């Protein structure tokens, strides 16, 4: 039973500010690099390396799907050898694979390097999640929400920097972007090495095994729900820009405006709202609020095609602001459930499955959104909003189910405050 996992976490142990600041700095630096690269990567591969766009898409799809396989194994390594060790190794591989992109000149090499990069990124997510859980002390979800604020800010700054290189539009400019991203991973590793302790692996119960998370049906259900709800991210980044360009006469700057609003709302509200969502039960309610926000925002996005051209940008910004509020609730709920339902000794394994489910949803999102939603037009947007609302409504029941399976037997001592699924070790342990 998952509810019988043991942990040696000290009751009420406060988190140290030093490791948290170091992790914030490391993630901020790496995400600035991500913003530099992601905003211009497709242009580099197509215009500089001269790979056909279709081949780039196929290569990235292969890399993304294969990369998902690293989640649980990397999480197990983090649980066994310590999360910092695995995270540093993954950052090193990412730095090397990113730098190698400047040397590619054919599709096979591109796909191999992209696959290695995605494997390392998935491993980084699993180990990083376990590291956040340890550094976050008794409030890992709150720390993760705070961290996401700086992650978003880093991506925004990196994206602005990429705009300069895109305007220059030379091989040298793109090469600088790629090498800067590689350097950002190396910088993140150095910050982590200096500021984050090498947390020792936690004791594991005898019944623990490498695939234990797959037998935790409530957690698997939550991961499936969260992965499906993750389609909302590409609703703003992919679906709405296509809709605005194909179905409205809104000025081109509208797309940039909605990106800015989305990033701004998340940066401003993530920590404030995330600090209110710590327990699994609060996480379930947050998912429900997110679903209701999406239920309203999706039809509003569709209506941009039915209003005068001067109103369309205003309506798009309003819809995205509401959608971004839902995104904050959704991510906060995901953090509370993702960390709160996982036993301390297996955080890496659980975060590996969490990342796998989210990554799978993101891989399927372009196909689902561009075919099912766009294919149905206005009705597709309404169906999408209802779909999100239904997923959000399932949040509280799934959270309650998960909490029931983690309650200790009546003849045992209660679990520590703020954590689910942990029993105190006997004094002799």
Secondary structure as a PSIPRED ss2 file (coil, helix, strand):
# PSIPRED VFORMAT (PSIPRED V4.0)

   1 X C   1.000  0.000  0.000
   2 X H   0.000  1.000  0.000
   3 X H   0.000  1.000  0.000
   4 X H   0.000  1.000  0.000
   5 X C   1.000  0.000  0.000
   6 X E   0.000  0.000  1.000
   7 X E   0.000  0.000  1.000
   8 X C   1.000  0.000  0.000
   9 X C   1.000  0.000  0.000
  10 X C   1.000  0.000  0.000
  11 X C   1.000  0.000  0.000
  12 X C   1.000  0.000  0.000
  13 X C   1.000  0.000  0.000
  14 X C   1.000  0.000  0.000
  15 X C   1.000  0.000  0.000
  16 X C   1.000  0.000  0.000
  17 X H   0.000  1.000  0.000
  18 X H   0.000  1.000  0.000
  19 X H   0.000  1.000  0.000
  20 X H   0.000  1.000  0.000
  21 X H   0.000  1.000  0.000
  22 X H   0.000  1.000  0.000
  23 X H   0.000  1.000  0.000
  24 X H   0.000  1.000  0.000
  25 X H   0.000  1.000  0.000
  26 X H   0.000  1.000  0.000
  27 X H   0.000  1.000  0.000
  28 X H   0.000  1.000  0.000
  29 X H   0.000  1.000  0.000
  30 X H   0.000  1.000  0.000
  31 X H   0.000  1.000  0.000
  32 X H   0.000  1.000  0.000
  33 X H   0.000  1.000  0.000
  34 X H   0.000  1.000  0.000
  35 X H   0.000  1.000  0.000
  36 X H   0.000  1.000  0.000
  37 X H   0.000  1.000  0.000
  38 X H   0.000  1.000  0.000
  39 X C   1.000  0.000  0.000
  40 X C   1.000  0.000  0.000
  41 X H   0.000  1.000  0.000
  42 X H   0.000  1.000  0.000
  43 X H   0.000  1.000  0.000
  44 X H   0.000  1.000  0.000
  45 X H   0.000  1.000  0.000
  46 X H   0.000  1.000  0.000
  47 X H   0.000  1.000  0.000
  48 X H   0.000  1.000  0.000
  49 X C   1.000  0.000  0.000
  50 X C   1.000  0.000  0.000
  51 X C   1.000  0.000  0.000
  52 X C   1.000  0.000  0.000
  53 X H   0.000  1.000  0.000
  54 X H   0.000  1.000  0.000
  55 X H   0.000  1.000  0.000
  56 X H   0.000  1.000  0.000
  57 X H   0.000  1.000  0.000
  58 X H   0.000  1.000  0.000
  59 X H   0.000  1.000  0.000
  60 X H   0.000  1.000  0.000
  61 X H   0.000  1.000  0.000
  62 X H   0.000  1.000  0.000
  63 X H   0.000  1.000  0.000
  64 X H   0.000  1.000  0.000
  65 X H   0.000  1.000  0.000
  66 X H   0.000  1.000  0.000
  67 X H   0.000  1.000  0.000
  68 X C   1.000  0.000  0.000
  69 X C   1.000  0.000  0.000
  70 X H   0.000  1.000  0.000
  71 X H   0.000  1.000  0.000
  72 X H   0.000  1.000  0.000
  73 X H   0.000  1.000  0.000
  74 X H   0.000  1.000  0.000
  75 X H   0.000  1.000  0.000
  76 X H   0.000  1.000  0.000
  77 X H   0.000  1.000  0.000
  78 X H   0.000  1.000  0.000
  79 X H   0.000  1.000  0.000
  80 X H   0.000  1.000  0.000
  81 X H   0.000  1.000  0.000
  82 X C   1.000  0.000  0.000
  83 X H   0.000  1.000  0.000
  84 X H   0.000  1.000  0.000
  85 X H   0.000  1.000  0.000
  86 X H   0.000  1.000  0.000
  87 X H   0.000  1.000  0.000
  88 X H   0.000  1.000  0.000
  89 X H   0.000  1.000  0.000
  90 X H   0.000  1.000  0.000
  91 X H   0.000  1.000  0.000
  92 X H   0.000  1.000  0.000
  93 X H   0.000  1.000  0.000
  94 X H   0.000  1.000  0.000
  95 X H   0.000  1.000  0.000
  96 X H   0.000  1.000  0.000
  97 X H   0.000  1.000  0.000
  98 X H   0.000  1.000  0.000
  99 X H   0.000  1.000  0.000
 100 X H   0.000  1.000  0.000
 101 X H   0.000  1.000  0.000
 102 X H   0.000  1.000  0.000
 103 X H   0.000  1.000  0.000
 104 X C   1.000  0.000  0.000
 105 X C   1.000  0.000  0.000
 106 X C   1.000  0.000  0.000
 107 X H   0.000  1.000  0.000
 108 X H   0.000  1.000  0.000
 109 X H   0.000  1.000  0.000
 110 X H   0.000  1.000  0.000
 111 X H   0.000  1.000  0.000
 112 X H   0.000  1.000  0.000
 113 X H   0.000  1.000  0.000
 114 X H   0.000  1.000  0.000
 115 X H   0.000  1.000  0.000
 116 X H   0.000  1.000  0.000
 117 X H   0.000  1.000  0.000
 118 X H   0.000  1.000  0.000
 119 X H   0.000  1.000  0.000
 120 X H   0.000  1.000  0.000
 121 X H   0.000  1.000  0.000
 122 X H   0.000  1.000  0.000
 123 X H   0.000  1.000  0.000
 124 X H   0.000  1.000  0.000
 125 X H   0.000  1.000  0.000
 126 X H   0.000  1.000  0.000
 127 X H   0.000  1.000  0.000
 128 X H   0.000  1.000  0.000
 129 X H   0.000  1.000  0.000
 130 X H   0.000  1.000  0.000
 131 X H   0.000  1.000  0.000
 132 X H   0.000  1.000  0.000
 133 X H   0.000  1.000  0.000
 134 X H   0.000  1.000  0.000
 135 X H   0.000  1.000  0.000
 136 X C   1.000  0.000  0.000
 137 X C   1.000  0.000  0.000
 138 X C   1.000  0.000  0.000
 139 X C   1.000  0.000  0.000
 140 X H   0.000  1.000  0.000
 141 X H   0.000  1.000  0.000
 142 X H   0.000  1.000  0.000
 143 X H   0.000  1.000  0.000
 144 X H   0.000  1.000  0.000
 145 X H   0.000  1.000  0.000
 146 X H   0.000  1.000  0.000
 147 X H   0.000  1.000  0.000
 148 X H   0.000  1.000  0.000
 149 X H   0.000  1.000  0.000
 150 X H   0.000  1.000  0.000
 151 X H   0.000  1.000  0.000
 152 X H   0.000  1.000  0.000
 153 X H   0.000  1.000  0.000
 154 X H   0.000  1.000  0.000
 155 X H   0.000  1.000  0.000
 156 X H   0.000  1.000  0.000
 157 X H   0.000  1.000  0.000
 158 X H   0.000  1.000  0.000
 159 X H   0.000  1.000  0.000
 160 X H   0.000  1.000  0.000
 161 X H   0.000  1.000  0.000
 162 X H   0.000  1.000  0.000
 163 X H   0.000  1.000  0.000
 164 X H   0.000  1.000  0.000
 165 X H   0.000  1.000  0.000
 166 X H   0.000  1.000  0.000
 167 X H   0.000  1.000  0.000
 168 X H   0.000  1.000  0.000
 169 X C   1.000  0.000  0.000
 170 X C   1.000  0.000  0.000
 171 X H   0.000  1.000  0.000
 172 X H   0.000  1.000  0.000
 173 X H   0.000  1.000  0.000
 174 X H   0.000  1.000  0.000
 175 X H   0.000  1.000  0.000
 176 X H   0.000  1.000  0.000
 177 X H   0.000  1.000  0.000
 178 X H   0.000  1.000  0.000
 179 X H   0.000  1.000  0.000
 180 X H   0.000  1.000  0.000
 181 X H   0.000  1.000  0.000
 182 X H   0.000  1.000  0.000
 183 X H   0.000  1.000  0.000
 184 X H   0.000  1.000  0.000
 185 X H   0.000  1.000  0.000
 186 X H   0.000  1.000  0.000
 187 X H   0.000  1.000  0.000
 188 X H   0.000  1.000  0.000
 189 X H   0.000  1.000  0.000
 190 X H   0.000  1.000  0.000
 191 X H   0.000  1.000  0.000
 192 X H   0.000  1.000  0.000
 193 X H   0.000  1.000  0.000
 194 X H   0.000  1.000  0.000
 195 X H   0.000  1.000  0.000
 196 X C   1.000  0.000  0.000
 197 X C   1.000  0.000  0.000
 198 X C   1.000  0.000  0.000
 199 X C   1.000  0.000  0.000
 200 X C   1.000  0.000  0.000
 201 X C   1.000  0.000  0.000
 202 X C   1.000  0.000  0.000
 203 X C   1.000  0.000  0.000
 204 X C   1.000  0.000  0.000
 205 X C   1.000  0.000  0.000
 206 X C   1.000  0.000  0.000
 207 X C   1.000  0.000  0.000
 208 X C   1.000  0.000  0.000
 209 X C   1.000  0.000  0.000
 210 X C   1.000  0.000  0.000
 211 X C   1.000  0.000  0.000
 212 X H   0.000  1.000  0.000
 213 X H   0.000  1.000  0.000
 214 X H   0.000  1.000  0.000
 215 X H   0.000  1.000  0.000
 216 X C   1.000  0.000  0.000
 217 X H   0.000  1.000  0.000
 218 X H   0.000  1.000  0.000
 219 X H   0.000  1.000  0.000
 220 X H   0.000  1.000  0.000
 221 X H   0.000  1.000  0.000
 222 X H   0.000  1.000  0.000
 223 X H   0.000  1.000  0.000
 224 X H   0.000  1.000  0.000
 225 X H   0.000  1.000  0.000
 226 X H   0.000  1.000  0.000
 227 X H   0.000  1.000  0.000
 228 X H   0.000  1.000  0.000
 229 X H   0.000  1.000  0.000
 230 X C   1.000  0.000  0.000
 231 X H   0.000  1.000  0.000
 232 X H   0.000  1.000  0.000
 233 X H   0.000  1.000  0.000
 234 X H   0.000  1.000  0.000
 235 X H   0.000  1.000  0.000
 236 X H   0.000  1.000  0.000
 237 X H   0.000  1.000  0.000
 238 X H   0.000  1.000  0.000
 239 X H   0.000  1.000  0.000
 240 X H   0.000  1.000  0.000
 241 X H   0.000  1.000  0.000
 242 X H   0.000  1.000  0.000
 243 X H   0.000  1.000  0.000
 244 X H   0.000  1.000  0.000
 245 X H   0.000  1.000  0.000
 246 X H   0.000  1.000  0.000
 247 X H   0.000  1.000  0.000
 248 X C   1.000  0.000  0.000
 249 X C   1.000  0.000  0.000
 250 X C   1.000  0.000  0.000
 251 X C   1.000  0.000  0.000
 252 X C   1.000  0.000  0.000
 253 X H   0.000  1.000  0.000
 254 X H   0.000  1.000  0.000
 255 X H   0.000  1.000  0.000
 256 X H   0.000  1.000  0.000
 257 X H   0.000  1.000  0.000
 258 X H   0.000  1.000  0.000
 259 X H   0.000  1.000  0.000
 260 X H   0.000  1.000  0.000
 261 X H   0.000  1.000  0.000
 262 X H   0.000  1.000  0.000
 263 X H   0.000  1.000  0.000
 264 X H   0.000  1.000  0.000
 265 X H   0.000  1.000  0.000
 266 X H   0.000  1.000  0.000
 267 X H   0.000  1.000  0.000
 268 X H   0.000  1.000  0.000
 269 X H   0.000  1.000  0.000
 270 X H   0.000  1.000  0.000
 271 X H   0.000  1.000  0.000
 272 X H   0.000  1.000  0.000
 273 X H   0.000  1.000  0.000
 274 X H   0.000  1.000  0.000
 275 X C   1.000  0.000  0.000
 276 X C   1.000  0.000  0.000
 277 X C   1.000  0.000  0.000
 278 X C   1.000  0.000  0.000
 279 X C   1.000  0.000  0.000
 280 X H   0.000  1.000  0.000
 281 X H   0.000  1.000  0.000
 282 X H   0.000  1.000  0.000
 283 X H   0.000  1.000  0.000
 284 X H   0.000  1.000  0.000
 285 X H   0.000  1.000  0.000
 286 X H   0.000  1.000  0.000
 287 X H   0.000  1.000  0.000
 288 X H   0.000  1.000  0.000
 289 X H   0.000  1.000  0.000
 290 X H   0.000  1.000  0.000
 291 X H   0.000  1.000  0.000
 292 X H   0.000  1.000  0.000
 293 X H   0.000  1.000  0.000
 294 X H   0.000  1.000  0.000
 295 X H   0.000  1.000  0.000
 296 X H   0.000  1.000  0.000
 297 X H   0.000  1.000  0.000
 298 X H   0.000  1.000  0.000
 299 X H   0.000  1.000  0.000
 300 X H   0.000  1.000  0.000
 301 X H   0.000  1.000  0.000
 302 X H   0.000  1.000  0.000
 303 X H   0.000  1.000  0.000
 304 X H   0.000  1.000  0.000
 305 X H   0.000  1.000  0.000
 306 X C   1.000  0.000  0.000
 307 X C   1.000  0.000  0.000
 308 X C   1.000  0.000  0.000
 309 X H   0.000  1.000  0.000
 310 X H   0.000  1.000  0.000
 311 X H   0.000  1.000  0.000
 312 X H   0.000  1.000  0.000
 313 X H   0.000  1.000  0.000
 314 X H   0.000  1.000  0.000
 315 X H   0.000  1.000  0.000
 316 X H   0.000  1.000  0.000
 317 X H   0.000  1.000  0.000
 318 X H   0.000  1.000  0.000
 319 X H   0.000  1.000  0.000
 320 X H   0.000  1.000  0.000
 321 X H   0.000  1.000  0.000
 322 X H   0.000  1.000  0.000
 323 X H   0.000  1.000  0.000
 324 X H   0.000  1.000  0.000
 325 X H   0.000  1.000  0.000
 326 X H   0.000  1.000  0.000
 327 X H   0.000  1.000  0.000
 328 X H   0.000  1.000  0.000
 329 X H   0.000  1.000  0.000
 330 X H   0.000  1.000  0.000
 331 X H   0.000  1.000  0.000
 332 X H   0.000  1.000  0.000
 333 X H   0.000  1.000  0.000
 334 X H   0.000  1.000  0.000
 335 X H   0.000  1.000  0.000
 336 X H   0.000  1.000  0.000
 337 X H   0.000  1.000  0.000
 338 X H   0.000  1.000  0.000
 339 X H   0.000  1.000  0.000
 340 X H   0.000  1.000  0.000
 341 X C   1.000  0.000  0.000
 342 X C   1.000  0.000  0.000
 343 X C   1.000  0.000  0.000
 344 X H   0.000  1.000  0.000
 345 X H   0.000  1.000  0.000
 346 X H   0.000  1.000  0.000
 347 X H   0.000  1.000  0.000
 348 X H   0.000  1.000  0.000
 349 X H   0.000  1.000  0.000
 350 X H   0.000  1.000  0.000
 351 X H   0.000  1.000  0.000
 352 X H   0.000  1.000  0.000
 353 X H   0.000  1.000  0.000
 354 X H   0.000  1.000  0.000
 355 X H   0.000  1.000  0.000
 356 X H   0.000  1.000  0.000
 357 X H   0.000  1.000  0.000
 358 X H   0.000  1.000  0.000
 359 X H   0.000  1.000  0.000
 360 X H   0.000  1.000  0.000
 361 X H   0.000  1.000  0.000
 362 X H   0.000  1.000  0.000
 363 X H   0.000  1.000  0.000
 364 X H   0.000  1.000  0.000
 365 X H   0.000  1.000  0.000
 366 X H   0.000  1.000  0.000
 367 X H   0.000  1.000  0.000
 368 X H   0.000  1.000  0.000
 369 X H   0.000  1.000  0.000
 370 X H   0.000  1.000  0.000
 371 X H   0.000  1.000  0.000
 372 X H   0.000  1.000  0.000
 373 X H   0.000  1.000  0.000
 374 X H   0.000  1.000  0.000
 375 X H   0.000  1.000  0.000
 376 X H   0.000  1.000  0.000
 377 X C   1.000  0.000  0.000
 378 X H   0.000  1.000  0.000
 379 X H   0.000  1.000  0.000
 380 X H   0.000  1.000  0.000
 381 X H   0.000  1.000  0.000
 382 X H   0.000  1.000  0.000
 383 X H   0.000  1.000  0.000
 384 X H   0.000  1.000  0.000
 385 X H   0.000  1.000  0.000
 386 X H   0.000  1.000  0.000
 387 X H   0.000  1.000  0.000
 388 X H   0.000  1.000  0.000
 389 X H   0.000  1.000  0.000
 390 X H   0.000  1.000  0.000
 391 X H   0.000  1.000  0.000
 392 X H   0.000  1.000  0.000
 393 X H   0.000  1.000  0.000
 394 X H   0.000  1.000  0.000
 395 X H   0.000  1.000  0.000
 396 X H   0.000  1.000  0.000
 397 X H   0.000  1.000  0.000
 398 X H   0.000  1.000  0.000
 399 X H   0.000  1.000  0.000
 400 X H   0.000  1.000  0.000
 401 X H   0.000  1.000  0.000
 402 X H   0.000  1.000  0.000
 403 X H   0.000  1.000  0.000
 404 X H   0.000  1.000  0.000
 405 X H   0.000  1.000  0.000
 406 X C   1.000  0.000  0.000
 407 X C   1.000  0.000  0.000
 408 X C   1.000  0.000  0.000
 409 X C   1.000  0.000  0.000
 410 X C   1.000  0.000  0.000
 411 X C   1.000  0.000  0.000
 412 X C   1.000  0.000  0.000
 413 X C   1.000  0.000  0.000
 414 X C   1.000  0.000  0.000
 415 X C   1.000  0.000  0.000
 416 X C   1.000  0.000  0.000
 417 X C   1.000  0.000  0.000
 418 X C   1.000  0.000  0.000
 419 X C   1.000  0.000  0.000
 420 X C   1.000  0.000  0.000
 421 X C   1.000  0.000  0.000
 422 X C   1.000  0.000  0.000
 423 X E   0.000  0.000  1.000
 424 X E   0.000  0.000  1.000
 425 X C   1.000  0.000  0.000
 426 X C   1.000  0.000  0.000
 427 X C   1.000  0.000  0.000
 428 X C   1.000  0.000  0.000
 429 X C   1.000  0.000  0.000
